[in-house]
Amino acid sequence: MKKLTVSLMSFAALTAGLSLTQALAQNGPPDPAQMVQMRVDRMNEDLKLNKSQQKQISTIYLDAQTSNQSVMGGMREANQAIVAAIKSNDTNAMSQAANTVGTLTAQMTVNNAKAEAAVYALLTPEQQAKFQPNAGGMRGMGMGMGGPGGGQGGRRRGGPPQE
C-alpha cells in the first residue's frame, strides 16, 4: 500500500512539474513591458491611478528597466568572474569581481530609487500615503511582486513591517 501511495505521489509531482514546464515553454516568462504593466495594474488596484498616471508610471519603470539592462549584463559577467576566480583560487580576482558586483548593485539601487522618487512625485497626497516605494536593487522596476512598490504580504524584504 505504501508503494502505491508513494508511486501516486511521485506521479502527481512529476505531472505538476511537467505542466509548469509546458506552460512556461508555451508562454515564456513575461517580458519587461509585461512585468511593468503587471506592476502598474497592481498599483492601480491599491492607489486608483488615473490614465495619465498609469502611462507616466509605465514610462518611468520601463526607462529604469532599460537602464538596468546593461547593469544586469555586467552583473552576470562579474558573477562568472567570481566563479572562475574560485575555481582558480585567485583571491585578488575574487575581490575585484566582488567589488564590481557591489558597484553594479549600487548603480541599480540608485536607478530604482530615482524611478520610485519620480513615481512618488506623480501621486496625489492620498496616493502617496498608501504608496510603499521599493528601495531595493534587484526587486524593483517591475520585478517586484505583491503591490505598490513591490512589497509582499504587507512586509518588504529588508524593511520594517508595513501597517
ZAMARGU-4260 file (C-alpha; in steps of 0.2 Angstrom, whole numbers, plus 5000, padded with zeros to 4 digits):
<rodrens>
0) 5000/5000/5000 | 5014/5012/5004 | 5022/5009/4987 | 5006/5013/4979 | 5004/5029/4988
5) 5022/5034/4985 | 5020/5030/4967 | 5005/5040/4965 | 5013/5055/4974 | 5028/5054/4963
10) 5017/5053/4948 | 5007/5069/4954 | 5023/5078/4957 | 5030/5074/4940 | 5014/5079/4931
15) 5013/5095/4940 | 5031/5099/4936 | 5029/5095/4918 | 5013/5105/4917 | 5023/5120/4924
20) 5037/5117/4912 | 5025/5116/4897 | 5016/5132/4902 | 5032/5142/4903 | 5038/5134/4887
25) 5022/5140/4878 | 5020/5157/4886 | 5038/5160/4892 | 5042/5172/4906 | 5034/5189/4905
30) 5045/5202/4895 | 5050/5219/4903 | 5035/5228/4896 | 5023/5215/4903 | 5031/5215/4920
35) 5029/5234/4921 | 5011/5233/4916 | 5008/5220/4929 | 5016/5231/4942 | 5006/5246/4936
40) 4990/5236/4937 | 4993/5231/4955 | 4997/5249/4959 | 4981/5254/4951 | 4971/5242/4962
45) 4978/5250/4978 | 4981/5268/4973 | 4967/5271/4960 | 4978/5279/4947 | 4971/5290/4933
50) 4975/5285/4915 | 4989/5299/4914 | 4997/5292/4930 | 4997/5275/4923 | 5005/5280/4907
55) 5018/5291/4915 | 5022/5277/4928 | 5024/5264/4915 | 5036/5275/4905 | 5046/5278/4921
60) 5048/5260/4926 | 5052/5255/4908 | 5066/5268/4907 | 5073/5262/4923 | 5072/5244/4917
65) 5081/5249/4901 | 5095/5257/4912 | 5096/5242/4922 | 5098/5230/4907 | 5117/5234/4905
70) 5119/5233/4924 | 5112/5216/4924 | 5124/5211/4910 | 5139/5217/4920 | 5132/5208/4935
75) 5132/5192/4925 | 5149/5194/4919 | 5155/5199/4937 | 5147/5183/4944 | 5155/5172/4931
80) 5172/5180/4935 | 5169/5176/4954 | 5166/5158/4949 | 5182/5157/4938 | 5192/5165/4952
85) 5185/5152/4965 | 5190/5138/4953 | 5207/5145/4951 | 5209/5151/4969 | 5213/5168/4964
90) 5209/5179/4979 | 5213/5195/4970 | 5201/5191/4956 | 5188/5187/4969 | 5190/5203/4977
95) 5190/5213/4961 | 5174/5204/4955 | 5165/5206/4971 | 5169/5225/4971 | 5161/5225/4953
100) 5146/5217/4960 | 5145/5230/4974 | 5147/5244/4962 | 5134/5237/4950 | 5121/5234/4964
105) 5123/5252/4970 | 5120/5258/4952 | 5104/5248/4951 | 5098/5253/4968 | 5101/5272/4963
110) 5092/5269/4946 | 5077/5261/4955 | 5077/5274/4969 | 5076/5288/4956 | 5062/5279/4947
115) 5052/5277/4964 | 5055/5296/4968 | 5048/5301/4950 | 5033/5289/4953 | 5030/5297/4971
120) 5030/5314/4964 | 5016/5310/4952 | 5005/5304/4965 | 4992/5314/4975 | 4994/5316/4994
125) 4981/5302/4997 | 4990/5290/4985 | 5007/5295/4992 | 5001/5290/5010 | 4997/5272/5003
130) 5012/5270/4992 | 5027/5260/4998 | 5042/5263/4987 | 5054/5249/4983 | 5071/5255/4988
135) 5079/5238/4984 | 5090/5235/4969 | 5085/5218/4962 | 5066/5218/4965 | 5062/5235/4958
140) 5057/5240/4940 | 5043/5228/4938 | 5051/5213/4945 | 5043/5216/4962 | 5028/5206/4966
145) 5014/5210/4978 | 5008/5228/4977 | 5014/5246/4976 | 5032/5247/4977 | 5034/5228/4975
150) 5030/5223/4993 | 5025/5206/4998 | 5011/5201/5010 | 5012/5218/5019 | 5031/5216/5023
155) 5045/5221/5012 | 5062/5212/5012 | 5074/5222/5022 | 5062/5235/5028 | 5051/5237/5043
160) 5034/5229/5044 | 5020/5238/5034 | 5004/5243/5043
</rodrens>
